[in-house]
Amino acid sequence: MSAEAGPAFTSGADEHVRRVRLPADRRTPATARAIVRSVLAEANLDELLDEALLLTTELSTNAVEHAGTELDIEVVADRHGLTVTVSDFAPGRIGDVIARPRIDATDIAEVSERGRGLLLVDHFASRWGTTHQPTGKGVWFRLDRKHAAPGANPGTNPGRSDPATVAAGPLAGASDPPPERAVPSAGALSALMQTAPDPYSDDPLPEFAGNLLARIGEMLGAAGGSVRLDRGDGAGDQLLARYGRQPRSGDALVRVPLAVNRPYSGELELDAAPSAYARPLAALMAERLSLHLENDRLRRADVRRQTWLTFLAEASELLAQSLDVELTMALIPQLVVPRLGQWCAVHITDEWGRLRLAAASHADESMLPQLHEVLDESGPDSAQARLREASRIGTQVPIGGPMDGFAVPLVARGQRLGTLAVGRHQRHRHDPDEIAVLEDVARRAALAIENARIHAERRRVAQTLQQSLLPPVLPVVDGIGFAAEYVPTGDDAEVGGDFYDVLPLPDGRWLVAVGDVSGKGVQAAAVTGLVRDVIRVLVGDGKPLPEALSRLNETLLERGAGRYCTLALAAVGRGPDGQLDVSLHLAGHDRPVLVRGSGRADFVGTGGTALGLLDSIATPAADVLLGPGDALVFFTDGVTERRRGRELFGTDRLRDATVPLAGYSAEVMAARLRSTAIGFSAESPRDDIAILVLRNDMIG
């Protein structure tokens, strides 16, 4: 592998640095690990080796798979720990990569696998965050030695902003102790919680103010002077420029306030002898400087508004990706803290109208117990009372000490869901822009919670309806084995049209039914229920199977709402010499596979007309004898039409998959066929999969 390595140098007695540019190649993670290993060896940090190699592998692999560009690997080690930064040159936001984590093909539906890489970083790293440069973006992590004193070394990444200002804290849970849950797309929290890179890091304003101050100081013969500015960002009064010695309060000073708009305020001070032109010249300088300060204020306000708009857009996108109620509520505090407040708590109204704490987070994790205690207190002036007031009146309500902040209601589609409480910043109160952003976040969060609730209700209804269309258990019959497997479509909020059933016939035989109603959703489920009920009524009255199919066809033409159904019916009875006599009728359904105990497999039966399409149908009967150990495998088209790219699973592959299963029980055959069909493709099923196995369990 060719690599363009930057200079390997030591910037301090106890610091070791490597910078390497690597191609987007599958061998890049191994090279990155080797670099980290060598730096750790030089710095005598072997205790961090396992975690460092694991996190480096995750970040470099993720960048290779999703960015597709060269990677810059920067490794900085000192006596306190290690910082690794992996940067790429792909356009877009960090969230674009994080929102598409790798998914294990064997467990697609598991939310816990989504975003696994950055969840590992969040778990093992002391601090981590993202970098945004004009040429690209990156993710960094810091590992501190266990015996290092807190705050001993901020882990500053050379050439970048202090990671302490952009660190993503551990994912705080929603309860005490928090349940183990994966926050869909969790790494995207980092990009949303960052303070955006300051575009004025190379601010020309101090230089301009210093030159202007020096010129007027020389003109007036001043011993010294200074310009002080407060931008209203919580940093307080700051020295912008100074000339000569620092003016003292006892000196004869010329003071001129700067004519700037709020939240800016400032003052010019000159240690100059009073004269007729000293104050006018100072006022002229202050006026000129004020124009530049006002331009600076407007530029910063514009950048800040753009940053908030980007934050709201990405927060909405992240919230919309979760359709789980608990995960959505756990995500909200992670978006707010620390960017919009020191702490955040989400309370949800239960069915009795009481507020319960659903999720909470604090910039200082050690303060979480105190936060929970304050939020649980009751009384007329307690935080609970203020939260109830905000929920009742539907407007912002302040929260007093010790956890100073305010609460806003969570309202979606006119329904009050609860409250979002936010603690004030450590150094300053929220300005009007931040309050407006928080109110907007509350609206979007409430809508995301309501959407997740609606989806959860749809999922519960779909699962309940789907279960009602399938028999809870299959009958246990001496000498006859029944087993079935059912896999719904990938959308768990949809109801499929596939079904199966096994029921007794009046003459002592058993009826096996496997069918597929066209379409999905509630209407398809209604037709499926109609088909099952009509079959049960007709065969229960002793109607012959051809007549039952004809009557069912008439019913679907009248009440099927334009939907049709394919159906396989098999009447099973005991025959001589331990055999099973099967009378098979197919109404447009796929022919089942006959698996002999000897290991031979063939399709049996004669195709017929699907039900609900034509006034008259043809459903020819086929008689099949099942000897001891023989089995019939019924299936729906969700098996044979399962796709892997452009390739179908197909009937031939299904038949071949049954051959090695000869001699196994019906339960084993059904389970292994299901596993084979599911494992054929990494995608979730696009159609329902139903498999039913009928086996002769009598001993020959």
DAFENTA-V623772 format. One record per helix or strand. SS is the DSSP state (hx for helix, st for strand). FROM is the first residue (numbers start at 1). TO is the last residue. If there is no record, write none. Layout:
SS&FROM&TO ; SS&FROM&TO
This chain:
st&4&5 ; st&9&12 ; st&15&22 ; hx&28&43 ; hx&46&66 ; st&71&78 ; st&81&88 ; hx&94&98 ; hx&105&107 ; hx&111&113 ; hx&116&124 ; st&127&133 ; st&136&144 ; hx&163&165 ; hx&188&193 ; hx&205&220 ; st&224&230 ; st&238&244 ; st&253&257 ; st&265&271 ; hx&278&320 ; hx&325&336 ; st&337&337 ; st&341&341 ; st&343&349 ; st&355&362 ; hx&365&376 ; hx&383&393 ; st&397&399 ; st&405&412 ; st&415&423 ; hx&432&468 ; st&477&477 ; st&480&487 ; st&498&504 ; st&510&517 ; hx&522&540 ; hx&545&559 ; st&565&574 ; hx&576&578 ; st&580&588 ; st&593&595 ; st&601&603 ; st&611&611 ; st&621&626 ; st&631&635 ; hx&637&640 ; st&643&644 ; st&647&648 ; hx&650&659 ; hx&666&679 ; st&689&696
